[in-house]
Amino acid sequence: MNHNVLFEPVRLGGVELPNRVLMAPLTRQRAASDGTPTELIAKHYEQRASAGLIIAEMTVVSPFGRAYLNAPGMYQDSHREGWRRVTEAVHRAGGRIFSQLAHAGRISHPSLLPRNATPMAPSAVRPAGHVYTSSGKQPYVTPHALEVGEIAGVVAEFAAAARMAKDAGFDGVELHAANGYLIDQFLRDGANQRTDAYGGSAEKRARFLREVVQAVVSVWGAGHVGVRMSPFNPFNDMSDSNPRESFAVFAGALSAFGLAYLHVIEPAGQSEGRLTPRMRELFGGPVIGNGGFDTKAAAAAIGSGEAEAIAFGVPFLANPDLPARLAGNLPLNTPDSSTFYGGGARGYIDYPAYSQIV
Ligand SMILES: Cc1cc2nc3c(=O)[nH]c(=O)nc-3n(C[C@H](O)[C@H](O)[C@H](O)COP(=O)(O)O)c2cc1C
């Protein structure tokens, strides 16, 4: 398969992209302690502006939705101002950038939340595992099961954050419905044990997602809103009794909105029985693939019609000029996992472009 297909322009909803090598959202925990993006973050994304599209890291819509220390937010004035410096830097460098809006739900801890609040979730199901707090590693707690009357308030927080992302100069937003955070907690039945209108059948588990999508679309227009899902990812103690059927329903539930894209994490190495093509068919719009793709697998996925574009996570983390590297079959920098989460400039803005090596 000729890899030139990666460098053909593509339209995702209302956004024109010059190539199909996208930057996947990557939490790096370099924001100020109140979630305000810094100049360092602006520099990091500016260096990666040759991506067809940058999908910026998970950004929480509420002080009650925090998951990680020094992860960014989108709910107070300083967040808007910090993100504006980021989007301006990316645009000056010729790039495009979406904000990935999220709420952690149960993947949090009282010490991360205002007034030591109990984290919220669709059901009072405690996830296995630990969270890093300012006083060290702590087990997750049993979350507070959202009452029906509380849900509209959370949806409104997504809408307010979507508005703030627009004011901050983003080109669109991606809703984080993957990897075990609040929206995904509603989607998968390991975490959602509700028996009301928000739980039970896959259609009902999709209700919270549909409400959030509707609210965010009313701010942005559908052509500037994407959704990310991870049907098989067990991260954050997630499970579903029938992911193939459930995620087919979830993809179909989004079809009527006319969204910019559906972003599906499904490991590239898993070649048999792929779910992404079925989700694409039911969704009926552009798809972004992600999960361990290299040039060959990315070109094959686009060539076979599984996806319009591919998001690269770790390869983009370590290679600010990833599209040029893939286009020229150039060697890649080696990622340093010890600097993935937290810290400063090292392992963040000091990965060289190829032109700086030769
Ligand atoms: C350091 C790191 C941080 C990540 N942060 C996020 C995130 O904020 N939001 C998200 O949806 N996925 C996140 N992911 C998952 C990546 O977006 C991506 O799905 C994963 O790395 C697989 O793609 P890759 O093989 O191209 O790296 C993260 C992954 C890594 C390694």
The ligand as an ORCA input file, in Angstrom:
! r2SCAN-3c Opt
* xyz 0 1
  C       1.212      9.498     27.944
  C      -0.164      9.169     27.424
  C      -1.222      9.998     27.727
  C      -2.493      9.758     27.199
  N      -3.512     10.634     27.454
  C      -4.714     10.487     26.837
  C      -5.722     11.485     26.954
  O      -5.546     12.523     27.604
  N      -6.898     11.262     26.320
  C      -7.131     10.131     25.584
  O      -8.218      9.963     25.019
  N      -6.175      9.188     25.427
  C      -4.963      9.348     26.013
  N      -3.975      8.419     25.814
  C      -4.177      7.355     24.817
  C      -3.632      7.817     23.449
  O      -4.397      8.892     22.927
  C      -3.656      6.663     22.418
  O      -4.966      6.141     22.356
  C      -2.680      5.552     22.769
  O      -1.400      6.061     23.087
  C      -2.554      4.556     21.622
  O      -2.108      5.212     20.427
  P      -0.567      5.102     19.939
  O      -0.276      3.615     19.829
  O      -0.517      5.785     18.615
  O       0.275      5.730     20.994
  C      -2.717      8.622     26.372
  C      -1.627      7.763     26.099
  C      -0.372      8.025     26.607
  C       0.767      7.112     26.250
*
